């Protein structure tokens, strides 16, 4: 996985580095405390890396317009699309 991911937007690609400072800056102010608590309480190594990656992805998802409404719709079962069953090839 790359340490940066482009933002969606007006055609310009702006990366969000996978660093504590960059992730905190990319999150809405209301979620920063939760992020800092998760990262600071994680042990150095894989646990901390996993916490940072989880929140880095959250920061990326926060940039997707309409995310909160889509999450609410999903929880309510509104606008769901049925997927075709997978076929197994042998």
GIVENFEN-V175076 format. One record per residue. N is the residue number from 0. RES is the residue in one small letter. SS is DSSP state (A for helix, B for strand, O for the rest). OMEGA is omega in whole degrees, -180 to 180 (none if undefined). D_CENTER is the distance of its C-alpha to the mean C-alpha in Angstrom with 2 decimals. Layout:
# GIVENFEN-V175076
n:res:ss:omega:d_center
N:RES:SS:OMEGA:D_CENTER
N:RES:SS:OMEGA:D_CENTER
This chain:
# GIVENFEN-V175076
n:res:ss:omega:d_center
0:x:O:179:13.41
1:x:O:178:13.87
2:x:O:178:13.15
3:x:O:177:12.28
4:x:O:-178:10.62
5:x:B:174:12.35
6:x:O:172:11.54
7:x:O:179:12.94
8:x:O:-173:16.06
9:x:O:179:19.78
10:x:O:178:20.06
11:x:O:-179:19.40
12:x:O:178:16.75
13:x:O:-178:15.43
14:x:B:169:13.40
15:x:O:178:11.03
16:x:O:179:12.75
17:x:O:176:11.29
18:x:O:-180:13.64
19:x:A:-177:13.91
20:x:A:-178:15.44
21:x:A:179:13.15
22:x:A:179:9.94
23:x:A:179:12.25
24:x:A:-177:13.59
25:x:A:180:10.48
26:x:O:174:9.63
27:x:O:-178:12.20
28:x:A:-178:15.25
29:x:A:-177:15.19
30:x:A:-175:12.13
31:x:A:180:13.33
32:x:A:179:15.99
33:x:A:178:13.87
34:x:A:-179:11.75
35:x:A:178:15.14
36:x:A:-179:16.72
37:x:A:-177:14.40
38:x:A:-177:14.73
39:x:A:179:18.40
40:x:A:179:19.43
41:x:O:178:18.15
42:x:O:178:20.94
43:x:O:179:21.16
44:x:O:-175:20.32
45:x:A:-180:18.17
46:x:A:179:17.14
47:x:A:178:15.95
48:x:A:180:14.29
49:x:A:178:12.33
50:x:A:180:11.37
51:x:A:180:10.38
52:x:A:178:8.34
53:x:A:-179:6.50
54:x:A:174:6.03
55:x:A:177:5.61
56:x:A:176:2.49
57:x:A:179:2.37
58:x:A:177:4.86
59:x:A:-180:4.55
60:x:A:179:4.15
61:x:A:-178:6.67
62:x:O:-179:8.77
63:x:O:-179:9.56
64:x:O:177:12.93
65:x:O:-177:13.91
66:x:A:-177:10.69
67:x:A:180:12.50
68:x:A:179:15.60
69:x:A:177:14.28
70:x:A:178:12.91
71:x:A:179:16.34
72:x:A:180:18.16
73:x:A:179:16.73
74:x:A:-179:17.76
75:x:A:-179:21.07
76:x:O:-178:21.61
77:x:O:174:22.08
78:x:O:180:21.81
79:x:O:180:20.92
80:x:O:179:22.03
81:x:O:179:24.08
82:x:O:176:23.41
83:x:O:179:26.45
84:x:O:178:27.22
85:x:O:174:26.73
86:x:O:-180:30.01
87:x:O:178:30.85
88:x:O:178:32.72
89:x:O:none:35.49
